[in-house]
Amino acid sequence: MKASLSIFSSKPVMFFLAKVALFLLLLLTLDYAVGSVVEGMYKRSPWGPNWTKENWLLDQQPDFIVFGSSRSLRHYVPSIIAEELELSIFNAGQNGQYLLYSYALEQLVLEHYTPKVIVLDILPSFIIKLENPREEFERLSALSPFIYNSAVRQLLTRQEFFEGLKYQSKMFRFNSRILSIMDNFFARRITVDNGYEIVGDLRYHDRNPFIVDVLKTIEIDSFKLNLFRQFFSTAQEKGVAAFAVFSPVSEPVSAPVQQTLAIYRTLFRELNVPFLDFSADIYAKDLFSDLIHLDGEGAAVFSREFARRFAQLSKDAYNQGKACRSLKQTL
């Protein structure tokens, strides 16, 4: 009799493989079930210390969205701007996030609906190569619940097979946020003005310069530059009026910041993007919490000035054919 050479002919081996298959099936079922519950809680819990701002933005669908970093989060008071412009305003700025987050979130918004106006509050570092480029990608994990969006998925996974494989797990998308989501779900509502983080009147501290002020060399990141162009071009293609802003600082900007602002101005002329540049508007330091972030009082002062200058710029842009035609009836 010939001996079987197949490793699958042994009953113990077959039994072991069946148990492994059953275990994997149970694991996948548990992942899907628990992940779906957490996802449901995430979508329904926009309040609390770690509130799910992205869901609120997508559900509310405002006319006017401000994208950006912590400077955006701190500087634009929606209630004040809305009063001046008579538009619904949402502050989509986020602490610790830069261009990649703004681009991914914008693409997510445009997949759901078309706002009338978008504004990007720029940082000098948005198109500059950073010392640790992977860090900016890693911070995008905040958008992992929206992995279904192609732009979010491409940036999160960087089109690497094993990165994409991880996000097939529903639990993985929320693995660092489950406790905060549960806390938010049962938390009492907090006072938040359409995405704006209310910080109050803070004492000024001489810290937190722009990233380009501490880099040894300034080098353009071609990948980020391409995303920067796409941020505005995709909005314009959908008929959205797209604007850029550099909000105020507490002291004259440095040579590296001036260098990057010059690059931005050239880009905005090329892209037909109206640009509100407040780099020469040096606000008093008692309106700031640090070198580049306004406090609550400063944000109120700036928001009124921004709304006034934005209204004038948008009318000029319309007359020059640079802005969305719907602005004529809006502003």
C-alpha positions as CSV (number, residue, x, y, z in Angstrom):
1,M,0.0,0.0,0.0
2,K,1.3,3.4,-0.9
3,A,1.6,6.0,1.9
4,S,-0.4,9.2,1.4
5,L,1.7,12.2,0.9
6,S,-1.1,14.7,1.7
7,I,-0.9,16.5,5.0
8,F,-4.7,16.9,4.8
9,S,-5.5,13.2,4.9
10,S,-5.0,12.9,8.7
11,K,-8.2,13.3,10.7
12,P,-6.5,15.2,13.6
13,V,-5.1,17.7,11.1
14,M,-8.5,18.2,9.5
15,F,-10.1,18.6,12.9
16,F,-7.4,21.2,13.9
17,L,-8.0,23.1,10.6
18,A,-11.7,23.1,11.2
19,K,-11.2,24.5,14.7
20,V,-9.0,27.3,13.3
21,A,-11.5,28.1,10.7
22,L,-14.3,28.3,13.3
23,F,-12.2,30.4,15.5
24,L,-11.5,32.9,12.7
25,L,-15.1,33.0,11.8
26,L,-16.1,33.7,15.4
27,L,-13.4,36.4,15.6
28,L,-14.6,38.1,12.4
29,T,-18.2,37.9,13.6
30,L,-17.2,39.4,16.9
31,D,-15.2,42.1,15.2
32,Y,-18.1,43.1,13.0
33,A,-20.7,43.0,15.7
34,V,-18.8,45.0,18.3
35,G,-17.3,47.3,15.7
36,S,-20.8,48.0,14.4
37,V,-22.1,48.9,17.9
38,V,-19.1,51.2,18.5
39,E,-19.6,52.8,15.1
40,G,-23.2,53.5,15.9
41,M,-22.2,55.1,19.2
42,Y,-19.6,57.1,17.4
43,K,-22.1,58.5,14.9
44,R,-24.5,59.5,17.7
45,S,-22.2,61.0,20.2
46,P,-21.0,64.4,19.0
47,W,-20.6,65.8,22.5
48,G,-17.9,65.6,25.2
49,P,-14.2,66.2,25.5
50,N,-13.4,64.1,22.4
51,W,-16.6,64.9,20.5
52,T,-16.9,63.5,17.0
53,K,-16.6,66.8,15.1
54,E,-16.6,65.2,11.6
55,N,-20.0,63.6,12.1
56,W,-21.4,66.9,13.2
57,L,-20.1,68.6,10.1
58,L,-21.4,66.0,7.8
59,D,-24.8,66.0,9.5
60,Q,-25.2,69.7,9.7
61,Q,-24.1,70.5,6.1
62,P,-23.3,74.2,6.6
63,D,-23.0,76.7,3.8
64,F,-19.5,77.9,4.8
65,I,-16.7,75.7,6.1
66,V,-13.3,76.8,7.5
67,F,-10.6,74.1,7.3
68,G,-7.2,74.1,8.9
69,S,-5.1,73.4,12.0
70,S,-5.3,74.6,15.6
71,R,-5.1,78.2,14.3
72,S,-8.3,77.6,12.4
73,L,-9.8,76.0,15.5
74,R,-8.9,78.9,17.7
75,H,-9.4,81.9,15.4
76,Y,-12.8,81.6,13.7
77,V,-16.0,82.1,15.7
78,P,-18.9,80.8,13.7
79,S,-21.6,82.8,15.5
80,I,-19.8,86.1,14.8
81,I,-19.0,85.3,11.2
82,A,-22.6,84.0,10.6
83,E,-24.1,87.2,12.0
84,E,-22.0,89.3,9.6
85,L,-22.4,87.1,6.4
86,E,-25.8,85.6,7.1
87,L,-24.5,82.1,6.2
88,S,-24.4,78.9,8.3
89,I,-20.7,78.6,9.4
90,F,-18.7,75.6,10.6
91,N,-15.2,75.6,12.0
92,A,-13.6,72.3,10.9
93,G,-10.1,73.2,12.2
94,Q,-8.4,70.6,14.4
95,N,-5.6,70.6,16.9
96,G,-2.4,68.9,15.7
97,Q,-3.7,68.4,12.1
98,Y,-2.3,69.9,8.9
99,L,-2.9,69.8,5.2
100,L,-3.5,66.0,4.9
101,Y,-6.4,66.1,7.4
102,S,-7.9,69.2,5.7
103,Y,-7.7,67.6,2.3
104,A,-9.1,64.3,3.4
105,L,-12.0,66.0,5.4
106,E,-12.8,68.2,2.4
107,Q,-13.0,65.2,0.1
108,L,-15.3,63.5,2.6
109,V,-17.5,66.6,2.8
110,L,-17.7,66.9,-1.0
111,E,-18.7,63.2,-1.2
112,H,-21.7,64.0,1.0
113,Y,-22.8,67.5,-0.2
114,T,-21.6,70.7,-1.9
115,P,-21.2,73.7,0.4
116,K,-21.3,77.3,-1.0
117,V,-17.9,78.4,0.4
118,I,-14.8,76.8,1.8
119,V,-11.9,78.5,3.4
120,L,-8.4,77.0,4.2
121,D,-6.5,78.8,6.9
122,I,-3.0,78.0,5.8
123,L,0.2,77.2,7.7
124,P,3.6,77.8,6.2
125,S,4.4,74.1,6.7
126,F,1.4,72.9,4.7
127,I,3.6,72.3,1.6
128,I,7.0,72.0,3.3
129,K,8.8,68.7,3.8
130,L,8.8,68.0,7.6
131,E,11.5,66.1,9.5
132,N,9.2,63.2,10.3
133,P,6.7,63.0,7.3
134,R,5.1,59.8,8.5
135,E,3.8,61.6,11.6
136,E,1.3,63.6,9.6
137,F,0.0,60.5,8.0
138,E,-0.3,58.7,11.4
139,R,-2.4,61.6,12.8
140,L,-5.0,60.9,10.2
141,S,-6.1,57.9,12.3
142,A,-8.8,60.4,13.6
143,L,-10.5,59.8,10.2
144,S,-10.3,56.0,10.3
145,P,-14.1,55.6,10.8
146,F,-14.4,57.1,7.3
147,I,-12.1,54.6,5.6
148,Y,-14.9,54.0,3.0
149,N,-14.0,57.3,1.4
150,S,-11.4,56.8,-1.3
151,A,-9.3,59.9,-0.4
152,V,-9.3,59.0,3.3
153,R,-8.4,55.4,2.5
154,Q,-5.5,56.3,0.2
155,L,-4.0,58.6,2.8
156,L,-4.5,56.3,5.8
157,T,-3.2,53.2,4.1
158,R,-0.6,54.9,1.9
159,Q,-1.7,52.2,-0.6
160,E,0.3,49.6,1.4
161,F,-1.2,46.1,1.5
162,F,-0.8,45.4,5.2
163,E,-2.0,48.9,6.2
164,G,-5.1,48.3,4.1
165,L,-5.6,44.9,5.7
166,K,-5.6,46.4,9.2
167,Y,-8.5,48.7,8.3
168,Q,-10.6,45.8,7.2
169,S,-11.2,45.3,10.9
170,K,-14.1,47.4,12.2
171,M,-12.6,47.3,15.7
172,F,-9.2,48.5,14.5
173,R,-10.9,51.7,13.1
174,F,-11.9,52.6,16.7
175,N,-9.3,50.8,18.8
176,S,-7.9,53.9,20.4
177,R,-11.2,55.7,20.8
178,I,-13.6,53.2,22.3
179,L,-13.4,54.6,25.9
180,S,-13.7,58.2,24.8
181,I,-16.7,57.3,22.5
182,M,-18.4,55.6,25.4
183,D,-17.7,58.6,27.6
184,N,-19.0,61.0,25.0
185,F,-22.1,58.9,24.4
186,F,-23.2,59.3,28.0
187,A,-21.7,62.8,28.7
188,R,-23.7,65.9,29.1
189,R,-23.7,68.3,26.2
190,I,-20.9,70.9,26.3
191,T,-21.0,74.5,24.9
192,V,-19.4,74.4,21.4
193,D,-20.1,77.0,18.7
194,N,-20.3,75.0,15.5
195,G,-16.9,73.5,15.8
196,Y,-15.1,76.5,17.4
197,E,-13.2,75.7,20.6
198,I,-14.1,78.3,23.1
199,V,-10.9,79.1,25.1
200,G,-11.7,82.4,26.9
201,D,-9.2,85.2,27.8
202,L,-5.9,83.5,28.3
203,R,-2.5,84.7,29.5
204,Y,0.1,85.1,26.7
205,H,3.1,82.8,26.6
206,D,6.1,83.3,24.3
207,R,6.0,79.8,22.7
208,N,4.7,77.6,19.8
209,P,6.4,79.3,16.7
210,F,5.6,78.1,13.2
211,I,7.3,74.8,12.3
212,V,9.3,76.4,9.5
213,D,10.9,78.7,12.1
214,V,12.7,75.7,13.6
215,L,13.6,73.7,10.5
216,K,17.2,73.8,9.2
217,T,16.2,73.9,5.6
218,I,13.0,74.8,3.7
219,E,12.1,72.2,1.0
220,I,8.9,71.9,-0.9
221,D,7.1,68.5,-0.5
222,S,5.9,67.6,-4.0
223,F,3.3,65.2,-2.7
224,K,1.7,67.8,-0.3
225,L,2.0,70.5,-3.0
226,N,-0.1,68.3,-5.3
227,L,-2.7,67.8,-2.5
228,F,-2.7,71.5,-1.9
229,R,-3.6,72.2,-5.5
230,Q,-6.3,69.4,-5.5
231,F,-7.8,70.9,-2.3
232,F,-8.8,74.0,-4.3
233,S,-9.3,72.5,-7.8
234,T,-11.8,69.8,-6.7
235,A,-13.9,72.4,-4.9
236,Q,-13.8,74.7,-7.8
237,E,-14.9,71.9,-10.2
238,K,-18.0,71.4,-8.0
239,G,-18.8,75.1,-8.1
240,V,-17.7,75.9,-4.6
241,A,-16.2,79.3,-3.9
242,A,-12.7,78.4,-2.5
243,F,-10.7,81.0,-0.5
244,A,-7.4,80.9,1.4
245,V,-6.5,82.9,4.6
246,F,-3.4,83.5,6.6
247,S,-4.7,84.6,10.0
248,P,-3.0,87.1,12.3
249,V,0.2,86.6,14.3
250,S,1.5,88.3,17.4
251,E,4.8,89.6,15.9
252,P,6.2,90.3,12.4
253,V,6.7,87.0,10.5
254,S,10.2,85.5,10.0
255,A,12.1,85.2,6.8
256,P,11.1,81.5,6.3
257,V,7.5,82.4,6.8
258,Q,7.8,85.2,4.3
259,Q,9.4,82.8,1.9
260,T,6.6,80.3,2.1
261,L,3.9,83.0,1.9
262,A,5.5,84.2,-1.4
263,I,5.2,80.7,-2.8
264,Y,1.5,80.6,-1.7
265,R,0.8,83.9,-3.4
266,T,2.1,82.6,-6.6
267,L,0.1,79.4,-6.3
268,F,-3.1,81.3,-5.5
269,R,-2.7,83.5,-8.6
270,E,-2.2,80.3,-10.7
271,L,-5.2,78.6,-9.1
272,N,-7.4,81.7,-9.2
273,V,-8.0,81.5,-5.4
274,P,-8.7,84.7,-3.6
275,F,-6.3,85.1,-0.7
276,L,-6.8,87.1,2.5
277,D,-3.4,87.7,4.0
278,F,-3.3,89.0,7.6
279,S,0.5,88.5,8.0
280,A,1.0,92.2,8.2
281,D,-1.8,92.6,10.8
282,I,0.1,92.4,14.1
283,Y,-2.5,92.1,16.8
284,A,-1.7,93.0,20.4
285,K,-0.1,90.2,22.4
286,D,-2.9,90.3,25.0
287,L,-5.2,88.9,22.3
288,F,-3.0,85.8,22.0
289,S,-2.4,82.8,24.1
290,D,1.0,82.2,22.4
291,L,3.0,83.3,19.4
292,I,0.5,82.1,16.7
293,H,-2.8,81.3,18.5
294,L,-5.4,84.0,19.4
295,D,-7.3,83.6,22.7
296,G,-11.1,83.9,22.9
297,E,-11.1,87.7,22.9
298,G,-8.7,87.9,20.0
299,A,-10.7,85.4,18.0
300,A,-13.8,87.6,18.5
301,V,-11.9,90.6,17.2
302,F,-10.4,88.7,14.3
303,S,-13.7,87.0,13.3
304,R,-15.4,90.4,12.9
305,E,-12.6,91.8,10.8
306,F,-12.4,88.5,8.8
307,A,-16.1,88.6,8.0
308,R,-15.9,92.2,6.9
309,R,-12.8,91.7,4.6
310,F,-14.1,88.4,3.3
311,A,-17.4,90.0,2.2
312,Q,-15.4,92.6,0.3
313,L,-12.9,90.1,-1.2
314,S,-15.7,87.8,-2.3
315,K,-17.5,90.6,-4.1
316,D,-14.2,91.6,-5.8
317,A,-13.5,88.0,-6.7
318,Y,-17.0,87.6,-8.2
319,N,-16.5,90.7,-10.3
320,Q,-13.1,89.4,-11.5
321,G,-14.7,86.0,-12.3
322,K,-12.6,84.1,-9.7
323,A,-15.4,83.0,-7.3
324,C,-18.5,80.9,-7.6
325,R,-21.3,82.8,-9.3
326,S,-23.7,81.8,-6.5
327,L,-21.9,84.3,-4.2
328,K,-23.6,87.2,-6.0
329,Q,-26.9,86.3,-4.3
330,T,-25.2,85.1,-1.1
331,L,-23.0,88.0,-0.1
